[in-house]
Amino acid sequence: MTGHPDHPRPLLVRPAWQDLSGPWGYAPDGEDRGLAAGWHRDPAPFTRTITVPYPPESELSGVHESAPPVVWYRRTLRPAPAPGPGERLLLHFGAVDYRARVWVNGTHVGGHEGGHTPFTLDVTEALVPGEEQTVVVRAEDEHDDATQPRGKQDWREEPHGIWYHRTTGIWQPVWAEVVPALHLRRLHWTPDVPGAAVTLEVELSRRPDPPVDVRVVLTLGDEVLADQTCRTDRKDGRWTIAVPAAGHQMEQSRLLWTPETPTLLDARVEVLRDGRPVDAATSYVGLRSVGIRDGRFQLNGQPRFLRLVLAQNYWPGSHLAAPGPDALRREAELAKELGFNGVRVHQKVEDPRFLAWCDRIGLLVWSEMPSAYEYAPRTVERLTREWLEVVARDRSHPCVVTWVPFNESWGVWHAADVPEQRHALSALYHLTKAIDGTRPVISNDGWEHTESDIWGLHDYAPTGASIRERYADREALARILTDRPPARRVALLGDAARRGQPVVLSEIGGTSLKPREDESWHGYATVGSTHELAEEFRQLVDAVLDSPELAGFCWTQLTDTEQETNGLLTAGREHKLPPETVRRILTRPARSTPAEAIDAARRAARDGWPSPPGGDG
């Protein structure tokens, strides 16, 4: 099996690590007096128990109540294995919402701001003699701070509209790891398909003295594709690793990552001193390229029609936290089994184990930053800092094919009129491109694009006929982009540069299956039977597939999420429509991508099936 998709950090894996999930002491601090009272040294306040990593608002946490802005956690830890001479003990947090401070044995060891990204603390100097060590975490999450990136978490006490229960405190795995003093801290992989190579960026824990060798071995099964050793005396290194087998044009396809053939190359990275291993980790690489050309999304240099589904990845019993690793795997599998080739992870930075499963099964991912809701310099600072951490964490995943720092002008609601807000949109676009120039970036998905590589439009047209009229040809599309937007806001701000950007309807559908007499808000349209739901899905998807100009779409949404009952599956992951019905509608060839019809005909001829029919709407 390539990689370790259930490891909390699947792209840099050492075999020995300690899961710290499970019961912790819990102390809500509604009056914020814990710091002054010394709770980091006092076990007395921790009279309750919480199950980590589930937020206290969720049922699986065992607390299942609204949390105050400050909460505390406490547990004892017996490092296994215990660090030996010259070794370090690292404490890893997948995500703590929103601001965390950590103590070990009463000694403050560090903290982090940002509710969706990981942080690691070297706690070695705080260890005390004996087997047991005590870890205390203080989490602060101001519910009414609208400059804080919060995504779909409601600022009100009870969920309303399209917003859901809050997620306070620890909500992704906590784990410990013993490492040598000089160790691999971070790996980044950048594939170069035309150059038959990958670029490896390595960050070490400190500058090596004397210099060390870094050895990289890439394999596919038993086949060694690359074995390269690089000398370094620096903390950071960047090397090009040649993959000669990928240079053979007629043989290259067996090595390329696609949704149909998600090939992953195993990687082993070793730090060597005098030929002896100092540290070693396993990882993996997906050889693929993404880009845009002539109004189409490109994968490995070929047009690829995007059939995405909006994935909020929210569970009734655990909220933003997954109930377990199997739930993350199953979420990816459900989208794939329905016939989608990708997901738009909406207003959430998903657990890296989900991305690892998307890598393994072949599911494209649009990665989106959770929004803030008030514009201020502090908002820009917070978004920028955390977004850079998102990109750093996830840019080695081959499944991630698009970056989306803003959605629907949330947090920059007056971008059309306020220059500072337009600058924020463009700045995050350019900053993302400066960090990772290998993927398309969308400045503001939905509308009011400043500079974007894909023009994502949110169009909740009630009928397929509306879609057909709006996107019938190039002239109709030009009118949509200039003066007849599908929403109440313009599609493009200013004189947006035309560089062959694809147009993707990145939100459509949103149809809820509910009794018609239920007048509460559940979706963008309501039907009363599964037959009506199937017909609504078919007519909208057919209209998009029949457009000669559209490059893809994203259906809203995969699962019901709290009061939003517009999923293709219930909140319990039960199908509303037979999967084969959804798959048959989704997978017929798109008119804008003629190669799909050719490939389908070839598959039909090969398998002795009738050729797939064209859509007549």
Residue, then its C-alpha position, 0 to 999 in steps of 0.5 A: m500500500t502506497g503511503h499511510p493514509d491514516h497517519p495524521r501527517p501522511l506525507l511525512v511518516r515515521p513508523a513510531w508515533q503515539d496517538l493522544s486521542g481519547p479522554w482528556g480533562y476538560a474545564p470550561d472557563g467562562e470568566d477567563r480566570g484560568l490563567a491568573a488562577g494557574w490552571h496550567r499547574d492545578p489539576a483541580p479545575f479539570t472535573r469533567t472529561i472530554t474525548v479528543p479530538y471532538p469539539p465540546e459542542s459535539e455529541l462524540s466529545g461527551v460534553h455536547e454543550s455550547a462552549p464558552p470562549v475559553v476552554w482548557y484541556r489536561r492529560t497525562l502522557r507516558p511517551a512511548p517510546a521515551p526519548g533517549p539521549g540526544e532525542r527530542l519529543l515532539l507534540h503535534f496538534g492537527a488543529v485547535d480553534y482558534r488560539a492555543r497555548v500549551w504547557v508541559n509539566g507547568t512549563h509554557v512550551g508554545g502556542h499557535e493562532g489559526g483554527h484550521t492549521p497544524f502546529t508542532l512543539d518540541v517539548t523536550e526541555a519541559l520533561v521531568p524525571g519519571e514516566e508521566q508527563t502532564v500536558v495542558v492546553r488553553a484554547e480561546d475562540e471568541h464567538d463574535d470576532a468577525t475578523q477571525p477566519r471561521g468558515k460556516q461556524d455560526w456566531r449566534e448561539e444556535p445555527h441559522g441559515i447556512w451556518y452551523h454549530r461552532t467548533t471550539g478547541i481541539w478538533q483534529p488529532v493530537w499525537a506525539e513523536v520521538v525524533p533525533a536531534l537532527h531530523l526532517r521537519r518538512l518535505h515538499w514535492t513538486p512534479d515536473v511532467p515535461g521535465a521527467a523530474v520532481t523537485l524536493e524541498v527539505e527542511l531540517s530541524r537545524r543547520p547540520d554541522p558537519p554537513v549531511d547527505v540527503r538520500v531520496v529513493l522513488t519506487l513504483g512497486d519493486e521498480v526503482l525510479a530514482d535514487q539520488t543523494c545530495r550533500t547539504d550544510r544548510k537547514d533548507g535544501r531544494w533539489t531536482i530528482a530526475v525520473p528517467a522512466a517518465g521521459h519516455q513519451m509512450e511509457q509515461s502514462r503508466l507513471l502519471w496520476t489521474p482520477e482514473t489511474p491515481t498512480l503514486l510513487d513511494a518515496r523514502v528520504e534519509v538523512l545520512r552522516d558518514g553513510r549512517p542514517v540519522d533520520a528517515a521518513t516515508s512519503y509519496v509523490g503524484l506525477r501530474s500537471v494542472g493548468i488552464r488553456d483555451g478556456r479549459f482546465q488541463l490535467n497532464g496537458q489534456p482538457r479535463f471537464l470538472r464534475l465536482v461536488l460541494a463537500q462540507n465534510y460535516w458529521p452530525g455527531s462530531h461536526l467539523a471533526a471526522p468521527g474517525p479515519d474511516a469516515l474520511r476515507r468513506e467521504a472521498e469514496l462516496a463522491k467517487e462512487l457517485g461519478f464525480n471526479g472531484v470535490r470542492v471542500h467548502q469553507k473548511v481546511e480538511d484533515p490531511r488524511f482526507l486528502a491522502w485518500c483523495d490522492r489514493i483513489g483519484l479525486l480532484v480537490w479545490s482547497e478553500m480558505p474558511s472566511a472571516y466576515e468583517y474587513a479590517p487590517r487584522t482580517v487580512e493579517r489573519l487570513t494571510r498567515e493562516w492561508l500560507e500555512v494551508v498552502a505549505r501543508d497541502r501543496s504536495h498533495p497531487c489531488v489538490v488542483t486549485w487554490v481558493p482564498f476567498n468565497e463569494s466576497w465573504g469578508v470583502w463584501h464591498a470589494a466593488d467599491v472599496p479599493e482596499q478590499r479589491h487589493a486584498l483579493s488580488a494580493l492573496y491571488h498573487l501571494t498564492k501564485a508566488i508560493d505555488g505557481t503550479r496550480p490555478v488560483i481563484s481570487n474570489d469564487g462565485w463572483e467579483h473576480t479580480e485576477s483568477d485563473i478560473w472564473g468560478l460562477h455560482d448560478y442557482a438557475p431553477t431550470g436547465a433551460s436557464i442554464r442553456e440560455r445563459y451559456a449557449d455560446r461564446e457571445a452569451l457567455a461574454r454577456i454573463l461575464t460583462d453585464r448579465p451575471p447569474a447572481r446579483r453581483v458582477a462576475l468580474l471587477g475592473d478590466a480583468a485580464r483574459r488569458g483563456q480562463p475556463v468558466v466553471l459553474s462552481e455552485i449549481g443545484g442545491t435542491s432539497l428533498k423536503p415536504r413542500e409544506d415545510e417553509s423553513w430554509h433547506g436549499y435553493a429549490t425544493v422537491g417533494s419526491t425522489h423522482e423529482l430530485a432525479e429529474e431536477f438533477r438530470q436537467l441541470v447537469d445535462a444543460v451544463l454538459d451540453s454547453p460548448e463553453l463551460a469547463g465544469f460544474c460543482w453540484t451543491q452538495l454531497t450530504d445534508t448538513e444540519q438545516e441545509t437538506n440539499g445533499l445527494l445523501t442524508a447527513g447519515r450518508e444514506h443515498k437519496l437517489p440510486p448511485e447508478t442513476v447519479r453516475r449515469i447522469l454525471t458521466r456522459p461526455a461533455r460537449s465542450t470536451p470532445a475527447e470525452a466522447i472519443d474516449a467513451a466510444r473507444r471504451a464502448a467498442r473495447d467492452g462491446w457496449p453501445s456507444p453512450p447517447g448524447g444529451d438532448g436536454 
